[in-house]
Amino acid sequence: MSKVDLHLHTCHSKRSSEWLLRRLGVPASMSQPRKLYTKLRDAGMDFFTFTDYNSIDACLEIADLKNVFLSEQVSAVFPEDGCHISLLVWNITEEQHRSIQKLKENIYELQHYLASEAIAHGVAAPLMGLIDQLQPHHLMKLALLFRHVEGLNGRYDAFLHEVTLFLFSLTPGDIERFVEITGISPTHEEPWKKYFFGGSDDHGARMMGSTYTEIKNAPTIERFFHQFRLGHLQKHGSSGSPSSLALDTYQVAFSFAKEHWSGKKENLGLQLLEKAFGRFMEGKDPTVFSAREKISFLMQGVVSGKIFELARTGNHSLWKELSNSLSGTSMKADLARYVDQEKDPSRRAFQTANLLASRLAYRFILQFLAQLKSGHFLESIQMVSPVIPLLALLSPYFYAFRRVPLKQLREAAAAMRKQVPEILSKSRRAWFTDTLDDVNGVSTTIQKMTAATVSLGHDLTVMVSRVAVTVPEIPIKNFEPIGEFELPEYELQKLSFPPLLPIIDYLERKKFSEVIISTPGPVGLGALCAAKILGLPTVGIYHTDFPQYVRILTEDGLMETLTWNYMHWFYAQMDLIYVNSEHYRRCWIERGFPVEKIKILPRGLDTIFFHPTKQESSFWRDHGLQPGEIGALYVGRISREKNLDLLAAAFRRLLSQGVKVRPLFVGHGPYLSTMKELLPEGLFVGALHGEALATAYASADFFVFPSTTDTFGNVVIEAQASGLPVIVSDVGGPKDLIHHNEDGLIVKGLDLDALTQAIKRLTLEQETRQEWGLKARTRVAERNWQHAAQLFWDGIDSSQ
């Protein structure tokens, strides 16, 4: 048995495939050929080669060593459209290398030359090209041109390899179809038969020999490739992972930096960095040094004078933040807690990188918010600017998590095999939200829709980042937040600072197929970043009219405009957007969004739970409702953006006229104490749940909802299901739930006179209340969550 790693790189691969490393002038690899030869031999390889990008120089460096042959990785081009594809060519001569370099701009001429010279060759990791220019018809052409395909690459995970094997497991019928579509004839006999080889694709001298090709009865290099061409080969070894790939990139970058700095004498920083980096690569805490190491570093620093550079004014802020963030006992305890649960060094390093970077970024974000709240805009920008280099330092992970978009893999499968395998067709969706157990319509919708969707057998998980989650009976994944902060002007609402890398990692490892985002806050933004990196389709839901909220809460037109700009950018990233009403569908279309990209979110309702039969005359009487008074109910968040000051003014006017109406309030919020002052006659019972809430609805006489910022209004349809006529404004989504003068009243938004007259009418007209209450119940009686959930699930399917 002879083993060869047929795909790996050395320092002669000059151009990195990672944008940031190219910008910094870092090559694709820093591995030294002779050292790599030794490591390959120790790994059990029998023959030795390197496949540098368009170069055989590394192979020539070790040509004097035993069992070495020349090879390279060639970037070949489809001349008709400029699409690049990577080919591996093995056991060539220097003259053949020169010819290959001349022919690589035309893949057809290159293939003809390789065949005529009997040069062993194969396609390298063909599906990764789908991230860039490669299209399904290119894959068809590759199937007609080449017999050997890389079926196991040490840099990429098993999922991609499984898809590769599926796409290239062809039939004679497939080949006939490819010929008809492309106009290209096969270059070899029985072109539907493909042979799959393996290679580590190592760049950092970490994975060499871990993935390889094995052939029986191949005592010589020539015999090896004779058997290879006949297909008598087996691929062996391990698939890659994003965490391992990232470490490979870090190794290359650090080796480059170390070489660049090595000429500088007495470089204390380099010594510290090298020690910390070594611990990081081993999956150990990079902030921990032994007492002997600390004394050694200190003595070297004092003797050389370099220690005093660390105290310079320009370094003070950064070192202070690093010291405060990384040296605390809580940080070390958290590092131990996260790292100790991982066995694989690459996973341990991943947890370390995530925790260190997240904690440091959070400190800068808090300083940014503090400066912004104090009105120091320029200073706030300075506080957040260090986050950018932090993201740059994490870029190897972002790059490593890149995945071929599922949509493109599905299209490739449909084109190549006329079917989509289960690994690509299965829908597993993640629903991200910044709010879940708060009292608001967004939380209610997510909980109800998720429960109904799961009951139908679909795979859906709600994903949050909270200190604690108390929502039962639905699948939830909670990412422990780095920290929390309160929203200005919205003190009872906290937002979490989520850990981005663990979100990406979890979506990738669990193979989620789509991402749903309900909120444009930190969790939603993190989910969007994760989906873009992983190539996952995204569905956004516009639950809340945030620009209106901001205008009301801040009374600042500029802030409203900035919020609209952010909303426009955020939702423009989505593949599909759900809105809550026709009103908001038209709003987004008017703002330039394609009609086909906007859908109305199906909404359900538990019409058995919310029902007129839940009425109890004693319920509101026990809370203070007097005989002869008509109860006008409001349910929802007690906050200023709901226009509750307008509602209070309308009630005050009616009460001063002697109208026997009693304001009833269910809910809590930051405006509660103010409302009690504005309307001491009101009955405030706080937040209610379960049967108490259903009874509160059914026991009132009518419902008032003056908000102009809501995009739907769950409370409106709950009131209708309870048999109440409803008063809403003509701004926002709730007006689409009412038939004016049939089951309720639609009044002009923010118009005190109009709202007052509507409340007065329903207070005085008992027959109207009863008639419209029956019609309101009939209007929503057919709603149910299971039907809405299936429409929601199918709607996402149809958009892909």
C-alpha positions in Angstrom: 0.0 0.0 0.0 1.4 3.4 -1.0 0.1 6.7 0.5 0.5 10.1 -1.0 -0.9 13.5 0.1 -1.8 14.8 -3.4 -2.7 18.4 -2.4 -0.6 20.6 -0.1 1.3 23.9 -0.3 4.6 25.5 0.7 6.0 29.0 0.9 6.2 29.0 -2.9 2.4 29.4 -3.1 2.7 33.2 -3.1 -0.8 34.5 -3.5 -3.3 33.8 -0.7 -7.0 33.2 -1.5 -8.0 35.2 1.6 -8.5 38.9 0.8 -7.1 40.3 4.1 -3.9 38.3 3.8 -3.4 39.4 0.2 -3.9 43.0 1.4 -1.2 42.5 4.0 1.1 40.8 1.6 0.9 37.5 3.4 1.4 34.5 1.1 -0.8 31.4 1.0 1.7 29.4 2.9 4.9 29.8 4.8 5.8 26.1 5.1 9.4 25.2 4.3 9.7 22.3 1.8 12.3 20.3 3.6 10.6 20.5 7.0 7.3 19.6 5.3 8.9 16.6 3.6 10.0 15.3 7.1 6.6 15.8 8.5 5.0 14.0 5.6 7.4 11.1 6.1 6.6 11.0 9.8 2.9 11.0 8.9 3.4 7.7 7.0 3.5 9.0 3.4 5.5 6.9 0.9 5.9 9.4 -2.0 6.3 13.1 -1.7 5.2 16.2 -3.7 3.8 19.7 -3.3 1.1 21.4 -5.3 1.9 25.1 -5.1 0.0 27.6 -7.1 1.5 27.5 -10.6 4.9 26.6 -9.2 7.2 23.6 -9.0 10.0 25.4 -7.1 9.3 23.7 -3.8 9.5 20.3 -5.5 12.8 21.2 -7.1 14.1 22.2 -3.7 13.7 18.6 -2.4 14.3 16.9 -5.7 17.4 15.3 -4.3 15.4 13.5 -1.6 14.0 10.1 -2.0 10.6 9.4 -3.7 9.9 13.0 -4.7 8.0 14.0 -7.9 7.1 17.4 -9.4 3.5 18.7 -9.2 1.5 21.9 -9.1 -1.9 23.5 -8.7 -3.0 25.2 -11.9 -5.6 27.9 -12.2 -7.2 27.0 -15.5 -9.6 29.3 -17.4 -12.8 28.6 -19.4 -12.0 31.0 -22.3 -15.7 31.6 -23.1 -16.4 33.4 -19.9 -13.2 33.7 -17.9 -14.3 31.3 -15.1 -11.4 29.9 -13.2 -11.1 26.3 -12.0 -8.2 24.7 -10.0 -6.6 21.6 -11.5 -3.9 19.5 -9.8 -1.2 18.0 -12.1 1.2 15.4 -10.8 4.5 13.8 -11.7 5.5 16.3 -14.4 8.8 17.5 -15.8 10.1 21.0 -15.8 9.4 21.2 -19.6 5.8 20.1 -19.0 5.4 22.7 -16.3 6.4 25.4 -18.7 3.9 24.1 -21.3 1.1 23.9 -18.7 1.7 27.5 -17.7 1.4 28.6 -21.3 -1.9 26.7 -21.9 -3.7 27.4 -18.6 -5.6 30.3 -20.1 -7.6 27.8 -22.1 -8.9 24.8 -20.1 -9.7 22.9 -23.3 -6.3 23.1 -24.8 -4.8 22.3 -21.4 -6.9 19.2 -21.0 -5.9 18.0 -24.5 -2.2 18.6 -23.6 -2.5 16.7 -20.3 -4.2 13.8 -22.0 -1.7 13.7 -24.9 1.3 13.7 -22.4 -0.4 11.1 -20.2 0.0 13.4 -17.2 -2.0 12.5 -14.1 -4.4 15.3 -13.2 -7.7 16.0 -11.4 -10.1 18.7 -10.4 -9.4 20.3 -7.0 -12.4 21.0 -4.7 -14.7 21.8 -7.6 -17.7 23.1 -5.5 -15.8 25.9 -3.8 -15.9 27.7 -7.1 -19.6 28.1 -6.7 -18.9 30.9 -4.2 -17.5 32.9 -7.1 -18.0 32.5 -10.8 -18.6 28.8 -11.2 -22.1 27.8 -12.5 -23.8 24.4 -12.9 -23.0 24.3 -16.6 -19.3 24.6 -15.7 -19.6 21.5 -13.6 -21.2 19.7 -16.5 -18.2 20.7 -18.7 -15.8 19.5 -16.0 -17.6 16.1 -15.9 -17.1 15.8 -19.7 -13.4 17.0 -19.6 -12.0 15.2 -16.5 -12.3 11.8 -14.9 -10.6 12.4 -11.5 -12.2 14.7 -8.9 -11.1 15.6 -5.4 -13.6 13.8 -3.2 -11.9 14.4 0.1 -10.2 17.7 1.0 -8.7 18.3 4.4 -9.7 21.9 4.6 -13.4 21.5 4.1 -16.1 19.6 6.0 -17.8 16.3 5.2 -20.9 18.0 4.1 -19.2 19.5 1.0 -17.6 16.1 0.2 -20.9 14.3 0.4 -22.4 16.8 -2.0 -19.4 16.5 -4.3 -19.8 12.7 -4.5 -23.5 13.0 -5.2 -23.1 15.5 -8.0 -20.4 13.5 -9.8 -22.0 10.0 -9.3 -23.3 10.1 -12.9 -25.1 7.9 -15.4 -24.8 7.6 -19.1 -28.0 9.5 -19.4 -26.5 12.4 -17.5 -23.6 12.5 -19.8 -25.8 12.6 -22.9 -27.7 15.5 -21.4 -24.5 17.4 -20.6 -23.3 17.0 -24.2 -26.6 18.4 -25.5 -26.5 21.4 -23.1 -22.8 22.3 -23.4 -22.0 21.2 -27.0 -18.9 19.5 -25.7 -17.9 15.9 -26.3 -16.4 13.7 -23.6 -12.7 13.4 -23.6 -12.5 9.9 -22.2 -14.3 6.6 -22.3 -17.2 5.9 -19.9 -17.2 9.5 -18.8 -19.9 8.9 -16.2 -17.4 7.0 -14.1 -15.5 9.3 -11.8 -12.5 8.5 -9.6 -12.2 10.4 -6.3 -8.9 11.2 -4.7 -7.9 12.9 -1.4 -5.5 15.5 -0.2 -5.0 17.6 2.9 -4.8 21.0 1.1 -2.5 22.0 3.9 -1.1 25.6 4.0 0.1 25.9 7.6 2.1 22.7 8.1 -0.5 21.5 10.5 -2.7 19.1 8.5 -0.2 17.5 6.0 -0.7 13.8 5.6 -4.0 13.8 7.5 -5.9 13.3 4.2 -4.3 11.3 1.4 -4.8 8.9 -1.5 -3.8 5.2 -1.1 -3.1 2.7 -3.9 -2.3 -1.0 -3.6 0.6 -2.6 -5.4 2.4 0.7 -6.2 6.0 0.3 -5.2 7.1 3.1 -7.5 5.8 6.5 -8.4 5.2 5.4 -12.0 3.2 2.4 -10.9 1.3 4.6 -8.5 0.0 6.9 -11.2 -0.6 4.0 -13.6 -3.0 2.6 -11.0 -4.3 6.1 -10.3 -5.3 6.6 -14.0 -7.1 3.2 -14.0 -9.1 4.3 -10.9 -7.5 1.8 -8.5 -7.4 4.3 -5.7 -8.9 5.0 -2.3 -9.2 8.3 -0.5 -8.6 8.3 3.3 -8.3 10.6 6.2 -10.3 13.3 7.9 -12.5 16.1 6.6 -11.7 19.6 7.8 -13.6 22.0 10.0 -13.8 25.8 10.1 -12.0 25.9 13.4 -9.1 23.8 12.0 -9.0 25.9 8.8 -8.8 29.1 10.8 -5.9 27.8 12.8 -4.2 26.9 9.5 -4.6 30.6 8.4 -3.4 31.9 11.7 -0.3 29.7 11.4 0.5 31.2 8.0 0.0 34.8 9.1 2.0 34.4 12.3 4.9 32.6 10.5 5.0 35.5 8.1 4.9 38.1 10.9 7.6 36.3 12.8 9.9 36.2 9.8 9.2 39.8 9.1 10.1 40.8 12.7 12.9 38.3 13.2 15.6 40.8 12.2 14.7 43.2 15.0 16.9 42.7 18.1 15.6 42.4 21.6 11.9 42.4 20.5 10.2 41.8 23.8 6.7 42.1 22.1 7.6 39.4 19.7 8.7 37.0 22.4 5.5 37.6 24.4 3.4 37.2 21.3 5.1 34.1 20.2 4.6 32.5 23.6 0.9 33.5 23.7 0.4 32.4 20.1 1.9 29.0 20.8 -0.5 28.5 23.7 -3.4 29.6 21.6 -2.6 27.2 18.8 -2.4 24.4 21.4 -5.9 25.3 22.6 -4.6 26.7 25.9 -5.2 30.0 27.7 -2.8 32.5 25.9 -2.9 34.9 28.9 -1.4 32.4 31.4 2.4 32.3 31.9 4.4 30.5 34.5 6.2 32.4 37.2 9.5 31.5 35.5 8.3 32.9 32.2 7.1 36.1 33.8 10.4 36.7 35.5 12.3 36.0 32.3 10.2 38.4 30.3 10.5 41.1 32.9 14.3 40.7 33.2 14.7 40.8 29.4 12.5 43.9 29.2 14.4 45.8 31.9 17.8 44.9 30.5 16.8 45.9 27.0 14.8 49.0 28.0 11.9 47.7 26.0 9.7 47.3 29.0 9.3 51.1 29.2 7.8 51.3 25.7 4.7 49.5 27.1 4.1 52.5 29.4 4.1 55.1 26.7 1.1 57.4 26.6 0.1 56.3 23.1 -0.1 52.7 24.4 -1.9 53.4 27.6 -5.5 53.1 26.5 -5.1 49.8 24.6 -3.0 48.2 27.3 -5.4 49.3 30.0 -8.3 47.7 28.2 -6.4 44.6 27.4 -5.3 44.4 31.1 -8.8 45.0 32.5 -10.4 42.6 30.0 -8.0 39.7 30.0 -6.4 39.6 33.5 -9.5 39.5 35.7 -10.4 36.4 37.7 -13.8 36.2 36.0 -12.2 36.1 32.5 -9.8 33.4 33.5 -12.7 31.4 35.1 -14.8 31.8 31.9 -11.9 30.8 29.8 -11.4 27.6 31.8 -15.1 26.9 31.7 -15.4 27.2 27.9 -12.1 25.7 27.0 -12.1 22.7 29.3 -15.3 21.4 27.7 -13.5 21.0 24.4 -11.1 18.2 23.6 -10.0 19.2 20.1 -7.2 21.9 20.2 -8.8 23.8 17.3 -12.1 23.9 19.1 -10.4 25.1 22.3 -8.6 27.8 20.4 -11.9 28.8 18.8 -13.5 29.2 22.3 -10.5 31.2 23.4 -10.6 33.6 20.4 -14.3 34.1 20.8 -14.3 34.9 24.5 -11.3 37.2 24.4 -12.4 39.2 21.3 -16.1 39.4 22.4 -15.2 40.7 25.9 -12.9 43.3 24.5 -15.3 44.4 21.9 -18.1 44.7 24.5 -16.0 47.0 26.6 -15.5 49.3 23.7 -19.2 49.2 22.7 -20.2 50.2 26.3 -17.8 53.1 26.1 -19.2 54.1 22.8 -22.8 54.1 24.1 -21.7 56.1 27.2 -20.1 58.8 25.1 -23.1 58.8 22.7 -25.6 59.2 25.5 -23.5 62.1 26.9 -23.7 63.8 23.5 -20.0 63.4 22.7 -20.4 62.1 19.1 -16.8 62.4 18.0 -15.5 60.8 21.2 -18.0 57.9 20.7 -16.5 57.2 17.3 -13.1 56.9 18.8 -14.3 54.5 21.4 -15.8 52.1 18.8 -12.9 52.3 16.2 -10.8 49.6 18.0 -13.6 47.1 17.1 -12.5 47.2 13.5 -9.0 45.7 14.0 -10.5 43.2 16.4 -12.8 42.0 13.5 -9.7 41.9 11.3 -8.0 39.6 13.8 -11.0 37.3 13.7 -11.1 37.3 9.9 -9.5 33.8 9.6 -12.6 32.5 11.3 -15.0 34.5 9.2 -13.2 33.2 6.1 -13.1 29.6 7.4 -16.9 29.6 7.9 -17.6 30.6 4.4 -19.9 28.0 2.8 -21.2 27.5 -0.7 -24.7 29.0 -0.6 -27.3 26.2 -0.3 -29.3 27.8 -3.1 -26.4 27.3 -5.5 -25.8 23.7 -4.3 -29.4 22.9 -4.8 -29.4 24.4 -8.3 -26.2 22.5 -9.1 -27.8 19.2 -7.9 -30.9 19.8 -9.9 -28.8 20.6 -13.0 -26.3 17.7 -12.6 -28.5 15.0 -11.3 -32.1 16.3 -11.9 -32.8 15.7 -8.2 -31.8 17.3 -4.9 -30.5 15.0 -2.2 -31.9 15.0 1.3 -28.9 16.7 2.8 -29.7 19.7 0.6 -33.5 19.6 0.5 -34.1 19.3 4.2 -35.3 22.5 5.7 -34.0 23.3 9.2 -34.7 26.9 10.2 -33.4 29.2 12.9 -35.6 32.1 14.0 -33.6 34.9 15.6 -35.0 37.6 17.9 -33.8 40.2 20.4 -37.1 39.8 22.3 -38.9 36.6 23.4 -40.1 36.7 27.0 -41.0 40.4 27.0 -44.6 41.6 26.9 -45.1 42.6 23.3 -46.6 41.4 20.0 -43.3 40.2 18.6 -42.8 37.8 21.4 -46.3 36.5 21.2 -46.2 36.0 17.5 -42.8 34.1 17.7 -44.0 31.8 20.5 -47.3 31.0 18.9 -46.0 30.6 15.4 -43.1 28.4 16.6 -45.3 26.1 18.7 -47.7 25.6 15.8 -44.9 25.1 13.3 -43.2 22.4 15.4 -46.6 20.7 16.0 -46.8 20.3 12.2 -43.5 18.4 12.2 -41.3 21.1 10.9 -37.7 21.8 12.2 -37.7 25.3 13.7 -35.6 26.6 16.6 -35.9 30.1 18.2 -32.5 31.6 18.9 -31.9 34.3 21.4 -29.2 35.8 23.5 -30.4 36.4 27.1 -29.1 36.0 30.6 -32.1 33.8 31.3 -35.0 32.5 29.1 -38.3 31.5 30.7 -40.4 30.6 27.7 -41.4 26.9 27.9 -42.5 24.3 25.3 -40.8 25.6 22.2 -37.3 24.7 20.9 -34.9 27.5 22.0 -31.2 27.9 21.7 -29.9 30.6 24.0 -26.4 32.0 23.3 -25.0 33.3 26.5 -24.6 37.1 26.0 -21.4 38.9 26.5 -23.4 41.6 28.3 -26.6 43.6 28.3 -27.5 47.3 28.1 -30.6 49.3 28.4 -32.2 51.3 25.6 -32.3 55.1 26.2 -35.9 56.3 26.5 -37.0 52.6 26.8 -35.6 51.7 30.2 -37.4 48.4 30.8 -36.2 47.0 27.5 -32.7 45.5 27.5 -30.7 44.4 24.5 -28.0 41.8 24.6 -24.6 41.8 23.1 -24.5 38.4 21.4 -21.4 36.3 20.7 -21.1 36.3 16.9 -18.7 33.4 16.4 -20.7 30.9 18.5 -23.8 31.8 16.5 -22.0 31.1 13.2 -20.4 28.0 14.6 -23.8 26.6 15.8 -25.6 27.3 12.5 -22.8 25.6 10.6 -22.4 22.5 12.8 -26.1 21.9 13.0 -26.5 22.5 9.3 -29.4 25.0 9.4 -30.7 25.8 6.0 -32.4 29.1 6.5 -32.3 32.0 8.9 -35.4 34.0 10.0 -34.8 37.4 11.6 -37.5 39.2 13.5 -35.6 42.2 15.0 -32.9 44.5 13.6 -31.2 44.7 17.0 -27.8 43.2 18.0 -29.1 39.6 17.8 -30.7 40.2 14.5 -27.6 41.9 13.2 -25.5 39.0 14.4 -27.8 36.6 12.7 -27.6 38.5 9.4 -23.8 38.5 9.5 -23.8 34.7 10.3 -26.2 34.0 7.4 -24.1 36.0 4.9 -20.9 34.3 5.9 -22.5 30.8 5.7 -24.4 31.5 2.5 -27.8 30.9 4.1 -31.1 32.4 2.7 -32.5 35.1 5.0 -36.1 36.0 5.8 -36.7 39.2 7.6 -39.9 40.1 9.4 -40.8 43.8 9.9 -42.8 43.6 13.1 -42.3 47.1 14.4 -42.3 50.6 12.9 -39.1 51.6 14.5 -38.7 55.0 12.7 -42.1 56.0 14.2 -41.0 54.8 17.6 -37.8 56.8 17.4 -39.6 60.0 16.3 -42.1 59.7 19.2 -39.5 58.8 21.8 -36.8 61.3 20.8 -38.8 64.0 19.1 -35.9 64.2 16.7 -36.5 64.2 12.9 -32.8 63.4 12.2 -32.9 60.3 14.4 -36.0 59.2 12.6 -34.3 59.6 9.2 -31.2 57.7 10.4 -33.4 54.9 11.7 -35.2 54.7 8.3 -31.8 54.5 6.6 -30.7 51.7 8.8 -34.0 49.8 8.4 -33.7 50.1 4.6 -30.1 48.8 4.6 -30.9 46.0 7.1 -34.0 44.6 5.2 -32.4 45.1 1.8 -30.0 42.3 2.8 -32.9 39.8 3.1 -34.0 37.4 0.4 -37.6 37.7 1.5 -39.4 40.2 3.8 -42.6 39.6 5.7 -44.7 42.6 6.8 -47.8 42.6 9.0 -50.3 44.4 6.7 -51.1 45.7 3.3 -50.3 49.2 4.5 -46.7 48.2 5.3 -46.3 46.1 2.1 -47.1 49.3 0.1 -44.7 51.3 2.2 -41.8 49.1 1.5 -42.7 48.8 -2.2 -42.8 52.6 -2.4 -39.3 52.7 -0.9 -38.0 50.7 -3.9 -38.3 47.1 -2.7 -39.3 44.6 -5.4 -43.0 43.5 -5.2 -42.1 39.8 -5.2 -39.8 40.3 -2.2 -42.5 41.5 0.1 -45.2 39.2 1.6 -47.8 39.6 4.3 -47.1 37.5 7.4 -49.9 35.0 8.0 -51.3 35.4 11.5 -53.0 32.9 13.6 -55.3 33.2 16.7 -56.5 30.9 19.4 -60.2 31.5 18.9 -61.1 28.9 21.5 -59.0 30.6 24.2 -60.1 34.1 23.3 -63.9 33.8 23.3 -67.0 35.8 24.4 -68.0 32.9 26.8 -65.0 33.9 29.0 -67.0 36.9 30.1 -67.4 37.4 33.9 -69.3 40.4 35.1 -67.5 40.3 38.4 -64.0 40.6 36.9 -63.8 44.3 36.3 -66.2 45.0 39.2 -63.7 43.4 41.6 -61.1 45.9 40.3 -63.3 48.9 40.8 -65.7 49.2 37.8 -69.0 50.7 39.1 -72.6 49.7 38.1 -73.7 51.6 35.0 -70.1 52.3 33.8 -68.9 51.2 30.4 -65.5 49.6 30.4 -63.2 50.8 27.5 -60.2 48.4 27.4 -56.6 48.9 26.3 -54.2 45.9 26.4 -50.5 46.2 25.6 -47.3 47.9 26.6 -47.8 51.0 28.6 -45.4 53.2 26.7 -45.4 56.7 25.2 -45.1 55.5 21.5 -48.6 53.9 21.9 -50.1 57.4 22.0 -51.5 56.8 25.5 -51.2 60.4 26.4 -53.8 61.1 23.6 -56.0 58.3 25.0 -55.8 59.8 28.5 -56.7 63.2 27.1 -59.8 61.8 25.4 -60.9 60.0 28.5 -60.4 63.2 30.6 -62.5 65.1 28.2 -65.4 62.6 28.3 -65.2 62.2 32.1 -65.5 65.9 32.5 -68.6 65.8 30.4 -70.1 63.2 32.7 -69.9 60.3 30.2 -69.9 57.1 32.2 -66.9 55.4 30.7 -64.2 53.7 32.7 -60.6 53.4 31.3 -59.3 49.8 31.7 -55.6 49.0 31.3 -53.9 45.6 31.1 -50.1 45.7 30.7 -47.0 47.4 32.1 -44.2 49.6 30.8 -42.1 52.6 31.3 -45.1 55.0 31.0 -47.2 53.4 33.6 -46.6 55.8 36.5 -47.2 58.8 34.2 -50.5 57.3 33.0 -51.7 56.8 36.5 -51.0 60.5 37.1 -52.7 61.5 33.9 -55.7 59.3 34.5 -56.3 58.5 38.2 -59.8 57.2 37.3 -58.2 54.4 35.2 -58.1 50.8 36.4 -54.6 49.5 36.0 -54.3 45.7 36.6 -50.7 45.1 35.3 -49.8 42.4 32.9 -52.2 39.4 32.7 -51.7 36.0 31.2 -53.7 32.8 30.6 -57.4 32.7 31.6 -57.1 36.0 33.5 -56.2 37.8 30.2 -59.0 36.1 28.2 -61.5 37.0 30.9 -60.3 40.6 31.0 -61.0 40.9 27.3 -64.4 39.3 27.3 -65.6 41.2 30.4 -64.9 44.6 28.8 -67.4 46.5 26.6 -65.2 47.7 23.8 -61.5 48.0 22.9 -59.4 51.1 22.1 -56.0 51.0 20.5 -54.7 54.5 19.5 -51.2 53.4 18.4 -49.8 54.7 15.1 -46.6 52.7 15.3 -47.9 49.1 15.3 -47.5 47.1 12.1 -50.2 44.6 13.0 -51.9 44.4 16.5 -52.2 41.0 18.1 -54.3 42.6 20.8 -56.8 43.9 18.2 -57.7 40.4 16.9 -57.7 39.0 20.4 -60.2 41.6 21.4 -62.3 40.8 18.3 -62.2 37.1 19.1 -63.5 38.0 22.6 -66.5 39.8 21.0 -65.4 43.4 21.3 -65.8 46.2 18.8 -62.5 48.0 18.3 -61.4 51.6 17.8 -58.1 52.0 15.9 -56.2 54.8 14.1 -55.9 55.1 10.3 -52.1 54.9 10.6 -50.2 51.6 10.7 -51.3 48.0 10.4 -54.3 47.6 12.8 -56.7 49.5 10.4 -56.4 46.6 8.0 -58.1 44.4 10.6 -61.2 46.5 10.9 -64.3 47.2 8.7 -65.2 50.8 9.5 -68.7 51.2 10.8 -69.3 47.4 10.6 -67.2 45.9 13.4 -65.4 48.9 14.7 -64.2 52.4 14.0 -61.1 53.7 12.2 -60.3 57.3 13.3 -57.7 59.8 12.2 -54.4 59.2 13.8 -53.3 61.6 16.6 -56.7 63.4 16.3 -58.0 64.0 19.8 -61.5 65.1 18.7 -61.9 62.0 16.4 -60.7 59.6 19.1 -63.0 61.2 21.8 -66.1 61.0 19.5 -65.4 57.4 18.7 -65.1 56.4 22.4 -68.2 58.4 23.2 -70.2 56.7 20.5 -69.4 53.2 21.6 -70.0 54.2 25.2 -73.5 55.5 24.5 -74.7 53.0 21.8 -75.3 49.7 23.4 -76.9 48.1 20.4 -74.0 49.1 18.2 -71.5 47.6 20.6 -73.4 44.3 20.7 -73.9 44.1 16.9 -70.4 45.0 16.0 -69.0 42.7 18.7 -70.7 39.7 17.0 -69.4 40.8 13.6 -65.9 41.2 15.1 -66.0 37.7 16.4 -67.2 36.3 13.1 -64.5 38.2 11.2 -61.6 36.4 13.1 -63.3 33.1 13.9 -61.6 31.2 11.1 -58.1 32.2 12.1 -55.8 29.5 13.6 -52.1 29.2 14.3 -51.6 25.8 12.5 -53.0 27.2 9.2 -50.9 30.4 9.6 -47.7 28.4 10.4 -48.1 26.2 7.3 -48.6 29.2 5.1 -45.5 30.8 6.7 -43.4 27.7 6.2 -44.6 27.2 2.6 -44.1 30.9 1.8 -40.4 30.7 2.6 -40.1 27.5 0.5 -41.7 29.2 -2.5 -39.2 32.1 -2.4 -36.1 29.9 -2.8 
